[in-house]
Amino acid sequence: MDDIPSRTPEVVTNFIRVREVDPRPLHLLSNSVTMASFARPSLLRIATRSPLRQNVGVSQAVAFHASARKQILPPLPQTIEGTMNDPVPVPETKPSQGSYHWTFERAVCVGLIPLSVAPFAAGSLNPVMDAVLCTLLVAHSHIGFEAAIVDYFRPKRVPKTYAFCQWLLRAFTLTTAVGLYEFETNDVGVTEALRRIWNA
């Protein structure tokens, strides 16, 4: 029994059983038989233990999904306008809300890239370039929030909420523009402030 490996008690017990059946040296025994006899109890223990763990997870998931359902935004009454045979109304084309709007939005995004990097590469910009950066930032933010409002508060579904959110966005945009103007004229400006924060 000198060649018993230092393992757990179950592995040692299995090793002793194999040695009692076949007393040949270990290197002459079939590796697959030896390994199978060593691994069988631990695999059995894992197989008997895993369904319990799965049941615990399932019971927790069932308990989570069995909670009371709360309607935060219940769906509005569904109405049908017209009949099944009416053609689908085609909206009028508005380039200012379609292709022109998209092109302007992309131009603003592309214009922000060099204006955002230039102060760090070449130092503080002159006030005109700083004002252009602030204007593009305000326009970019306004367009992005307006798209979110249109997506989540459809004018046909909730017209009052849509109008309220649009006016709230306009108020925030105007307040931001006035605040940036004051910061540009009476203080160091956005790019200089960012440069000082970066080098602080």
Secondary structure as UniProt FT lines:
FT   TURN            2..3
FT   HELIX           9..21
FT   HELIX           26..28
FT   HELIX           31..65
FT   TURN            84..85
FT   HELIX           95..97
FT   HELIX           99..122
FT   HELIX           127..152
FT   TURN            155..157
FT   HELIX           159..186
FT   HELIX           190..199
//
